[in-house]
Amino acid sequence: METLRCCKRIKEQEKEYVLTGQLARSGTSVGANIREARNAESKADFIHKLSISQKECDESLYWLELMTDFVRCEQESLLKLRSECSELLKIIRTIIMRTKENSNWKKR
């Protein structure tokens, strides 16, 4: 939610729509795919949904990095979001890795 609030403030203050739109899409996709993973039909489906979430989280981090360099306002909020996004990415990666280890996951 903070990502969406930050994007809204940047749109209002700087009239920046491209980066904020990209961040809003990738940022909300992270949560949506985590939600889907909670309702996975199998461990493979769980890992797949979390893998998508991992990619979207990394993409969000990319947009946050660009915005930190490009946008003049909301620097404190952007830096906080970058930090939280990095931590979330580590958590998602760890969950995927441990799920694979615990299920003897083998790629085919």
Contact map, one row per residue, 1 for C-alpha under 8 A:
111110000000000000000000000000000000000000000000000000000000000000000000000000000000000000000000000000000000
111111000000000000000000000000000000000000000000000000000000000000000000000000001000000000000000000000000000
111111100000000000000011001000000000000000000000000000000000000000000000000000001000000000000000000000000000
111111110000000000000001000000000000000000000000000000000000000000000000000000000000000000000000000000000000
111111111000000000000000000000000000000000000000000000000000000000000000000000000000000000000000000000000000
011111111100000000000000000000000000000000000000000000000000000000000000010011000000000000000000000000000000
001111111110000000011011000000000000000000000000000000000000000000000000000000000000000000000000000000000000
000111111111000000010000000000000000000000000000000000000000000000000000000000000000000000000000000000000000
000011111111100000000000000000000000000000000000000000000000000000000000010000000000000000000000000000000000
000001111111111100010000000000000000000000000000000000000000000000000010110000000000000000000000000000000000
000000111111111110010000000000000000000000000000000000000000000000000000000000000000000000000000000000000000
000000011111111100000000000000000000000000000000000000000000000000000000000000000000000000000000000000000000
000000001111111000000000000000000000000000000000000000000000000000000000100000000000000000000000000000000000
000000000111111100000000000000000000000000000000000000000000000000000010100000000000000000000000000000000000
000000000111111110000000000000000000000000000000000000000000000000000000000000000000000000000000000000000000
000000000111011111110000000000000000000000000000000000000000000000000000000000000000000000000000000000000000
000000000010001111111000000000000000000000000000000000000000000000000000000000000000000000000000000000000000
000000000000000111111100000000000000000000000000000000000000000000000000000000000000000000000000000000000000
000000000000000111111110000000000000000000000000000000000000001001100000000000000000000000000000000000000000
000000110110000111111111000000000000000000000000000000000000000000000000000000000000000000000000000000000000
000000100000000011111111100000000000000000000000000000000000000000000000000000000000000000000000000000000000
000000000000000001111111110000000000000000000000000000000000001000000000000000000000000000000000000000000000
001000100000000000111111111000000000000000000000000000000001001100000000000000000000000000000000000000000000
001100100000000000011111111100000000000000000000000000000000000000000000000000000000000000000000000000000000
000000000000000000001111111110000000000000000000000000000000000000000000000000000000000000000000000000000000
000000000000000000000111111111000000000000000000000000011011000000000000000000000000000000000000000000000000
001000000000000000000011111111100000000000000000000000011001000000000000000000000000000000000000000000000000
000000000000000000000001111111110000000000000000000000000000000000000000000000000000000000000000000000000000
000000000000000000000000111111111000000000000000000010010000000000000000000000000000000000000000000000000000
000000000000000000000000011111111100000000000000000111011000000000000000000000000000000000000000000000000000
000000000000000000000000001111111110000000000000000010000000000000000000000000000000000000000000000000000000
000000000000000000000000000111111111000000000000000010000000000000000000000000000000000000000000000000000000
000000000000000000000000000011111111100000000000110110000000000000000000000000000000000000000000000000000000
000000000000000000000000000001111111110000000000110010000000000000000000000000000000000000000000000000000000
000000000000000000000000000000111111111000000000000000000000000000000000000000000000000000000000000000000000
000000000000000000000000000000011111111100000000100000000000000000000000000000000000000000000000000000000000
000000000000000000000000000000001111111100001111110000000000000000000000000000000000000000000000000000000000
000000000000000000000000000000000111111100000100000000000000000000000000000000000000000000000000000000000000
000000000000000000000000000000000011111110000100000000000000000000000000000000000000000000000000000000000000
000000000000000000000000000000000001111111101100100000000000000000000000000000000000000000000000000000000000
000000000000000000000000000000000000001111101100000000000000000000000000000000000000000000000000000000000000
000000000000000000000000000000000000000111111100000000000000000000000000000000000000000000000000000000000000
000000000000000000000000000000000000000111111110000000000000000000000000000000000000000000000000001000100000
000000000000000000000000000000000000000001111111000000000000000000000000000000000000000000000000000000000000
000000000000000000000000000000000000100111111111100000000000000000000000000000000000000000000000000000000000
000000000000000000000000000000000000111111111111110000000000000000000000000000000000000000000000000000000000
000000000000000000000000000000000000100000111111111000000000000000000000000000000000000000000001001100000000
000000000000000000000000000000000000100000011111111100000000000000000000000000000000000000000000000000000000
000000000000000000000000000000001101100100001111111110000000000000000000000000000000000000000000000000000000
000000000000000000000000000000001100100000000111111111000000000000000000000000000000000000010001000000000000
000000000000000000000000000000000000000000000011111111100000000000000000000000000000000000000001000000000000
000000000000000000000000000001001000000000000001111111110000000000000000000000000000000000000000000000000000
000000000000000000000000000011111100000000000000111111111000000000000000000000000000000000010000000000000000
000000000000000000000000000001000000000000000000011111111100000000000000000000000000000010011000000000000000
000000000000000000000000000000000000000000000000001111111110000000000000000000000000000000000000000000000000
000000000000000000000000011011000000000000000000000111111111000000000000000000000000000000000000000000000000
000000000000000000000000011001000000000000000000000011111111100000000000000000000000100110000000000000000000
000000000000000000000000000000000000000000000000000001111111110000000000000000000000110010000000000000000000
000000000000000000000000010000000000000000000000000000111111111000000000000000000000000000000000000000000000
000000000000000000000010011000000000000000000000000000011111111100000000000000000000100000000000000000000000
000000000000000000000000000000000000000000000000000000001111111110000000000000000100110000000000000000000000
000000000000000000000000000000000000000000000000000000000111111111000000000000000000000000000000000000000000
000000000000000000100110000000000000000000000000000000000011111111100000000000000000000000000000000000000000
000000000000000000000010000000000000000000000000000000000001111111110000000001001100000000000000000000000000
000000000000000000000000000000000000000000000000000000000000111111111000000000000100000000000000000000000000
000000000000000000100000000000000000000000000000000000000000011111111100000000000000000000000000000000000000
000000000000000000100000000000000000000000000000000000000000001111111110000001000000000000000000000000000000
000000000000000000000000000000000000000000000000000000000000000111111111001001100000000000000000000000000000
000000000000000000000000000000000000000000000000000000000000000011111111000000000000000000000000000000000000
000000000000000000000000000000000000000000000000000000000000000001111111000000000000000000000000000000000000
000000000100010000000000000000000000000000000000000000000000000000111111111000000000000000000000000000000000
000000000000000000000000000000000000000000000000000000000000000000011111111000000000000000000000000000000000
000000000100110000000000000000000000000000000000000000000000000000000011111000000000000000000000000000000000
000001001100000000000000000000000000000000000000000000000000000000000011111111000000000000000000000000000000
000000000000000000000000000000000000000000000000000000000000000000010011111111100000000000000000000000000000
000000000000000000000000000000000000000000000000000000000000000000000000011111110000000000000000000000000000
000001000000000000000000000000000000000000000000000000000000000000000000011111111000000000000000000000000000
000001000000000000000000000000000000000000000000000000000000000100110000011111111100000000000000000000000000
000000000000000000000000000000000000000000000000000000000000000000010000001111111110000000000000000000000000
000000000000000000000000000000000000000000000000000000000000000000000000000111111111000000000000000000000000
011000000000000000000000000000000000000000000000000000000000000100000000000011111111100000000000000000000000
000000000000000000000000000000000000000000000000000000000000100110000000000001111111110000000000000000000000
000000000000000000000000000000000000000000000000000000000000000000000000000000111111111000000000000000000000
000000000000000000000000000000000000000000000000000000000000000000000000000000011111111100000000000000000000
000000000000000000000000000000000000000000000000000000001101100000000000000000001111111110000000000000000000
000000000000000000000000000000000000000000000000000000000100100000000000000000000111111111000000000000000000
000000000000000000000000000000000000000000000000000000000000000000000000000000000011111111100000000000000000
000000000000000000000000000000000000000000000000000000001000000000000000000000000001111111110000000000000000
000000000000000000000000000000000000000000000000000001001100000000000000000000000000111111111000000000000000
000000000000000000000000000000000000000000000000000000000000000000000000000000000000011111111100000000000000
000000000000000000000000000000000000000000000000000000000000000000000000000000000000001111111110000000000000
000000000000000000000000000000000000000000000000010011000000000000000000000000000000000111111111000000000000
000000000000000000000000000000000000000000000000000001000000000000000000000000000000000011111111100000000000
000000000000000000000000000000000000000000000000000000000000000000000000000000000000000001111111110000000000
000000000000000000000000000000000000000000000000000000000000000000000000000000000000000000111111111000000000
000000000000000000000000000000000000000000000010011000000000000000000000000000000000000000011111111100000000
000000000000000000000000000000000000000000000000000000000000000000000000000000000000000000001111111110000000
000000000000000000000000000000000000000000000000000000000000000000000000000000000000000000000111111111000000
000000000000000000000000000000000000000000100010000000000000000000000000000000000000000000000011111111101000
000000000000000000000000000000000000000000000010000000000000000000000000000000000000000000000001111111111100
000000000000000000000000000000000000000000000000000000000000000000000000000000000000000000000000111111111000
000000000000000000000000000000000000000000000000000000000000000000000000000000000000000000000000011111111000
000000000000000000000000000000000000000000100000000000000000000000000000000000000000000000000000001111111000
000000000000000000000000000000000000000000000000000000000000000000000000000000000000000000000000000111111100
000000000000000000000000000000000000000000000000000000000000000000000000000000000000000000000000001111111110
000000000000000000000000000000000000000000000000000000000000000000000000000000000000000000000000000100011111
000000000000000000000000000000000000000000000000000000000000000000000000000000000000000000000000000000001111
000000000000000000000000000000000000000000000000000000000000000000000000000000000000000000000000000000000111
